[in-house]
């Protein structure tokens, strides 16, 4: 029987053997819509659309900050930290990206989201510098 995980529409970014697919992690961690979108874009940027995915994720962070400032609360449950950590490990993400993604799903205030925004902007600059250097070679 073919499952939804056996099919990918466009690209190969979910096809690495032994990895957890983002939507499986999001379902297990019971992420809210915004947290799911943020972690999706931030986790795939290096294997899919680069800076555009980072910028899309940052746009969702901006919206979530607006909502947090109007008393929206994080929907993550106790298992969210475990599932995001397991996902990051399976993807081989470095500590900086793992920390950002973990805070995306466990935030408690707009201040946490400002930290996500700041840290991801730093990752964006590093990525942009790496890709600019590579394209010049």
Phi and psi in degrees as GROMACS dihedral restraints (atoms count N, CA, C in turn):
[ dihedral_restraints ]
;  ai    aj    ak    al  type     phi  dphi    fc
    3     4     5     6     1   -84.1    20    10
    4     5     6     7     1   133.6    20    10
    6     7     8     9     1  -107.4    20    10
    7     8     9    10     1   169.9    20    10
    9    10    11    12     1   -59.7    20    10
   10    11    12    13     1   -32.6    20    10
   12    13    14    15     1   -69.1    20    10
   13    14    15    16     1   -18.9    20    10
   15    16    17    18     1   -79.6    20    10
   16    17    18    19     1   -11.6    20    10
   18    19    20    21     1  -115.6    20    10
   19    20    21    22     1   137.7    20    10
   21    22    23    24     1  -133.6    20    10
   22    23    24    25     1   126.0    20    10
   24    25    26    27     1   -91.6    20    10
   25    26    27    28     1   105.1    20    10
   27    28    29    30     1    80.1    20    10
   28    29    30    31     1   136.7    20    10
   30    31    32    33     1    73.5    20    10
   31    32    33    34     1  -179.3    20    10
   33    34    35    36     1  -131.5    20    10
   34    35    36    37     1    12.1    20    10
   36    37    38    39     1   -67.2    20    10
   37    38    39    40     1   -10.7    20    10
   39    40    41    42     1  -108.6    20    10
   40    41    42    43     1     7.7    20    10
   42    43    44    45     1   -93.8    20    10
   43    44    45    46     1     3.6    20    10
   45    46    47    48     1   -65.8    20    10
   46    47    48    49     1   127.2    20    10
   48    49    50    51     1   -60.2    20    10
   49    50    51    52     1   141.8    20    10
   51    52    53    54     1    78.7    20    10
   52    53    54    55     1     4.5    20    10
   54    55    56    57     1   -97.2    20    10
   55    56    57    58     1   155.9    20    10
   57    58    59    60     1   -91.4    20    10
   58    59    60    61     1   132.6    20    10
   60    61    62    63     1   -75.7    20    10
   61    62    63    64     1   145.3    20    10
   63    64    65    66     1   -55.1    20    10
   64    65    66    67     1   -45.2    20    10
   66    67    68    69     1   -66.0    20    10
   67    68    69    70     1   -29.2    20    10
   69    70    71    72     1   -67.8    20    10
   70    71    72    73     1   -43.1    20    10
   72    73    74    75     1   -62.8    20    10
   73    74    75    76     1   -44.8    20    10
   75    76    77    78     1   -62.1    20    10
   76    77    78    79     1   -39.6    20    10
   78    79    80    81     1   -68.0    20    10
   79    80    81    82     1   -45.4    20    10
   81    82    83    84     1   -63.5    20    10
   82    83    84    85     1   -38.7    20    10
   84    85    86    87     1   -84.0    20    10
   85    86    87    88     1    -6.1    20    10
   87    88    89    90     1    54.1    20    10
   88    89    90    91     1    49.5    20    10
   90    91    92    93     1   -69.0    20    10
   91    92    93    94     1   149.3    20    10
   93    94    95    96     1   -73.0    20    10
   94    95    96    97     1   167.2    20    10
   96    97    98    99     1   -55.0    20    10
   97    98    99   100     1   -50.2    20    10
   99   100   101   102     1   -67.7    20    10
  100   101   102   103     1   -42.4    20    10
  102   103   104   105     1   -62.7    20    10
  103   104   105   106     1   -38.2    20    10
  105   106   107   108     1   -64.5    20    10
  106   107   108   109     1   -42.7    20    10
  108   109   110   111     1   -67.0    20    10
  109   110   111   112     1   -42.8    20    10
  111   112   113   114     1   -61.2    20    10
  112   113   114   115     1   -50.5    20    10
  114   115   116   117     1   -66.5    20    10
  115   116   117   118     1   -32.2    20    10
  117   118   119   120     1   -61.5    20    10
  118   119   120   121     1   -54.6    20    10
  120   121   122   123     1   -65.9    20    10
  121   122   123   124     1   -41.1    20    10
  123   124   125   126     1   -69.5    20    10
  124   125   126   127     1   -32.1    20    10
  126   127   128   129     1   -80.9    20    10
  127   128   129   130     1   -19.3    20    10
  129   130   131   132     1  -107.2    20    10
  130   131   132   133     1    -2.7    20    10
  132   133   134   135     1   -56.1    20    10
  133   134   135   136     1   -38.6    20    10
  135   136   137   138     1   -74.0    20    10
  136   137   138   139     1   -22.2    20    10
  138   139   140   141     1  -105.8    20    10
  139   140   141   142     1    -2.5    20    10
  141   142   143   144     1  -130.6    20    10
  142   143   144   145     1   -91.1    20    10
  144   145   146   147     1  -108.8    20    10
  145   146   147   148     1    15.9    20    10
  147   148   149   150     1    55.4    20    10
  148   149   150   151     1  -128.9    20    10
  150   151   152   153     1   -58.8    20    10
  151   152   153   154     1   -33.1    20    10
  153   154   155   156     1   -61.8    20    10
  154   155   156   157     1   -40.9    20    10
  156   157   158   159     1   -68.0    20    10
  157   158   159   160     1   -39.3    20    10
  159   160   161   162     1   -60.6    20    10
  160   161   162   163     1   -45.8    20    10
  162   163   164   165     1   -63.9    20    10
  163   164   165   166     1   -38.2    20    10
  165   166   167   168     1   -63.8    20    10
  166   167   168   169     1   -44.1    20    10
  168   169   170   171     1   -60.8    20    10
  169   170   171   172     1   -43.1    20    10
  171   172   173   174     1   -63.8    20    10
  172   173   174   175     1   -34.3    20    10
  174   175   176   177     1   -64.0    20    10
  175   176   177   178     1   -41.7    20    10
  177   178   179   180     1   -65.1    20    10
  178   179   180   181     1   -35.5    20    10
  180   181   182   183     1   -62.2    20    10
  181   182   183   184     1   -43.5    20    10
  183   184   185   186     1   -57.3    20    10
  184   185   186   187     1   -43.9    20    10
  186   187   188   189     1   -66.1    20    10
  187   188   189   190     1   -40.7    20    10
  189   190   191   192     1   -66.3    20    10
  190   191   192   193     1   -34.9    20    10
  192   193   194   195     1   -61.3    20    10
  193   194   195   196     1   -45.7    20    10
  195   196   197   198     1   -56.9    20    10
  196   197   198   199     1   -44.5    20    10
  198   199   200   201     1   -66.9    20    10
  199   200   201   202     1   -40.4    20    10
  201   202   203   204     1   -63.8    20    10
  202   203   204   205     1   -36.2    20    10
  204   205   206   207     1   -69.0    20    10
  205   206   207   208     1   -14.3    20    10
  207   208   209   210     1  -110.7    20    10
  208   209   210   211     1    31.5    20    10
  210   211   212   213     1    76.3    20    10
  211   212   213   214     1    16.9    20    10
  213   214   215   216     1   -70.9    20    10
  214   215   216   217     1   141.1    20    10
  216   217   218   219     1  -114.0    20    10
  217   218   219   220     1   155.0    20    10
  219   220   221   222     1   -63.1    20    10
  220   221   222   223     1   137.9    20    10
  222   223   224   225     1   -94.8    20    10
  223   224   225   226     1    -2.8    20    10
  225   226   227   228     1   -62.1    20    10
  226   227   228   229     1   144.8    20    10
  228   229   230   231     1  -100.7    20    10
  229   230   231   232     1  -177.0    20    10
  231   232   233   234     1   -58.2    20    10
  232   233   234   235     1   -33.7    20    10
  234   235   236   237     1   -77.3    20    10
  235   236   237   238     1   -11.4    20    10
  237   238   239   240     1   -58.4    20    10
  238   239   240   241     1   -42.8    20    10
  240   241   242   243     1   -61.9    20    10
  241   242   243   244     1   -43.7    20    10
  243   244   245   246     1   -60.5    20    10
  244   245   246   247     1   -48.5    20    10
  246   247   248   249     1   -67.1    20    10
  247   248   249   250     1   -40.1    20    10
  249   250   251   252     1   -69.8    20    10
  250   251   252   253     1   -36.9    20    10
  252   253   254   255     1   -64.6    20    10
  253   254   255   256     1   -44.5    20    10
  255   256   257   258     1   -61.9    20    10
  256   257   258   259     1   -42.6    20    10
  258   259   260   261     1   -61.7    20    10
  259   260   261   262     1   -49.5    20    10
  261   262   263   264     1   -60.7    20    10
  262   263   264   265     1   -42.1    20    10
  264   265   266   267     1   -62.1    20    10
  265   266   267   268     1   -43.9    20    10
  267   268   269   270     1   -65.6    20    10
  268   269   270   271     1   -27.8    20    10
  270   271   272   273     1   -86.5    20    10
  271   272   273   274     1   -13.4    20    10
  273   274   275   276     1    75.9    20    10
  274   275   276   277     1    27.2    20    10
  276   277   278   279     1   -69.6    20    10
  277   278   279   280     1   147.8    20    10
  279   280   281   282     1   -75.0    20    10
  280   281   282   283     1   172.9    20    10
  282   283   284   285     1   -61.7    20    10
  283   284   285   286     1   -37.3    20    10
  285   286   287   288     1   -63.6    20    10
  286   287   288   289     1   -48.6    20    10
  288   289   290   291     1   -68.5    20    10
  289   290   291   292     1   -38.5    20    10
  291   292   293   294     1   -59.9    20    10
  292   293   294   295     1   -42.6    20    10
  294   295   296   297     1   -63.0    20    10
  295   296   297   298     1   -43.4    20    10
  297   298   299   300     1   -62.9    20    10
  298   299   300   301     1   -48.0    20    10
  300   301   302   303     1   -64.3    20    10
  301   302   303   304     1   -37.8    20    10
  303   304   305   306     1   -63.1    20    10
  304   305   306   307     1   -44.5    20    10
  306   307   308   309     1   -67.0    20    10
  307   308   309   310     1   -29.4    20    10
  309   310   311   312     1   -60.2    20    10
  310   311   312   313     1   -31.9    20    10
  312   313   314   315     1  -103.1    20    10
  313   314   315   316     1    -6.6    20    10
  315   316   317   318     1  -122.5    20    10
  316   317   318   319     1     9.9    20    10
  318   319   320   321     1   -55.9    20    10
  319   320   321   322     1   151.5    20    10
  321   322   323   324     1  -123.8    20    10
  322   323   324   325     1   -15.2    20    10
  324   325   326   327     1  -153.6    20    10
  325   326   327   328     1   168.5    20    10
  327   328   329   330     1   -59.6    20    10
  328   329   330   331     1   -30.9    20    10
  330   331   332   333     1   -59.9    20    10
  331   332   333   334     1   -41.7    20    10
  333   334   335   336     1   -60.9    20    10
  334   335   336   337     1   -39.7    20    10
  336   337   338   339     1   -71.1    20    10
  337   338   339   340     1   -33.0    20    10
  339   340   341   342     1   -63.7    20    10
  340   341   342   343     1   -36.1    20    10
  342   343   344   345     1   -64.8    20    10
  343   344   345   346     1   -43.4    20    10
  345   346   347   348     1   -56.8    20    10
  346   347   348   349     1   -47.8    20    10
  348   349   350   351     1   -59.8    20    10
  349   350   351   352     1   -47.6    20    10
  351   352   353   354     1   -63.5    20    10
  352   353   354   355     1   -48.6    20    10
  354   355   356   357     1   -66.9    20    10
  355   356   357   358     1   -37.1    20    10
  357   358   359   360     1   -72.7    20    10
  358   359   360   361     1   -32.0    20    10
  360   361   362   363     1   -63.0    20    10
  361   362   363   364     1   -37.0    20    10
  363   364   365   366     1   -65.8    20    10
  364   365   366   367     1   -44.6    20    10
  366   367   368   369     1   -61.3    20    10
  367   368   369   370     1   -38.8    20    10
  369   370   371   372     1   -60.8    20    10
  370   371   372   373     1   -45.9    20    10
  372   373   374   375     1   -60.9    20    10
  373   374   375   376     1   -44.5    20    10
  375   376   377   378     1   -61.8    20    10
  376   377   378   379     1   -44.2    20    10
  378   379   380   381     1   -63.3    20    10
  379   380   381   382     1   -44.4    20    10
  381   382   383   384     1   -62.0    20    10
  382   383   384   385     1   -41.2    20    10
  384   385   386   387     1   -64.0    20    10
  385   386   387   388     1   -43.5    20    10
  387   388   389   390     1   -62.8    20    10
  388   389   390   391     1   -45.6    20    10
  390   391   392   393     1   -72.9    20    10
  391   392   393   394     1   -32.4    20    10
  393   394   395   396     1   -66.5    20    10
  394   395   396   397     1   -40.0    20    10
  396   397   398   399     1   -67.3    20    10
  397   398   399   400     1   -42.4    20    10
  399   400   401   402     1   -64.4    20    10
  400   401   402   403     1   -39.1    20    10
  402   403   404   405     1   -71.6    20    10
  403   404   405   406     1   -21.6    20    10
  405   406   407   408     1   -79.6    20    10
  406   407   408   409     1   -24.6    20    10
